[in-house]
Amino acid sequence: MHIETCSFREEEGWSAPFPDLDSPRTLVLAFAASAYADRPAPFRELARAFPEATILGCSTAGEILDAQVTDESLAVAVVRFAEGRVAAASAPIADAADSHLAGRRIAHELSGPDLRGILVLSKGTQVNGTALAAGISQAVGSGVVVTGGLAGDGTRFQRTFVLDAGRPCPDRVVAAGIYGENMVIGHGYGGGWDIFGPERLVTRSAGSILYELDGRPALALYREYLGDLADGLPATGLLFPLSITPGGPGDCSLVRTILAVDEATQSLVFAGDIPQGWRARLMQSNPDRLVDGAEEAAAAATRPAPAPSLAIAVSCVGRRLVLGERTEEEVEATLAALPPGTRQVGFYSYGELAPAESGECDLHNQTMTLTTLSEV
């Protein structure tokens, strides 16, 4: 297994020549600012340099390369497996209602007896990450690690894209299947957010749309908590995600982040499902707690893979807003906790996909998630 990384900036070009690693066993990951949808020349260069490889990527709210976080750039990792195989799949998603079916299509296209993992990258808006993850996980069953994330667009929430066959496409989900008995895929996620305020009941919701909490309009209630910050919704909502739980003893909680607001219905649109009847509480955090959460993610991801590996980091844009100038501390923390020689690539997202405590992939928000790829 051979790994190389490089980056691209408009004013500087590529940071290094492309490595001579093209093959059917090669996976190329490219994470880029959303503006590159209008400037796709670097993607064409990657496609020419790696015609036999599987090229996967998406737009971001910040690009991660090793211990650095940048904007208006491309972060690229090229990995050629010694014996493992890789294959690509894609499916259209016009709106959130297509999410479950798109996930099932991806899973069926990639299914195989030696499938070990699926890396999924989806458009970041008008998608239901919960349904997407369920569609894939239910089709492939247990034993296949499903991870990935939703594309970003800074804090604008306007347009995102994924790379399908090396071309930026706005309304799709793409995935890479990782195959082979010798492939080791680690995964982990960490949060670092604290619950505050009273627990409230989700009294009216539909999929990822939250209409009422305790019988009150959800948007109006959120505005009360945010105060002056409410004028910046949905972006400022990233600072106050929602923790949801079925409400029973020992039930696991999930975190949900706002993607959009609907003034007409006084509702909030989240990246994943908000089931009616569940309990919800607001969350907040500080930089130290978030860095600790990133270290927890790295510790979990390295347990099955002590050897050097490629780490794919997907962290929520909301974490970046809280961390501010300390953003690089969390990617430095993950890289420091990974085995020596590990290379890291990734992006800031609108949602993270990783196995939950149940073992089945689910949508997470406001987490740092890590996927490690290695061979034994």
Secondary structure by P-SEA (a helix, b strand, c coil): cbbbbbcccccccccccccccccccbbbbbbbcccccccaaaaaaaaaaccccccccccccbbbccccccccbbbbbbbbbccbbbbbbbbbbccccaaaaaaaaaaaaaccccccbbbbbcccccccaaaaaaaaaaaacccbbbbbbbbbccccccbbbbbccccccccbbbbbbbbcccbbbbbbbbbbcccccbbbbccccccccccccccccaaaaaaaaacccccccccccccbbbbbcccccbbbbbbbbbccccccccccccccccccccccccccccaaaaaaaaaaaaaaaacccccbbbbbbbbbaaaaaaaccccaaaaaaaaaaccccbbbbbbbccccccccccccbbbbcccbbbbbbbcc
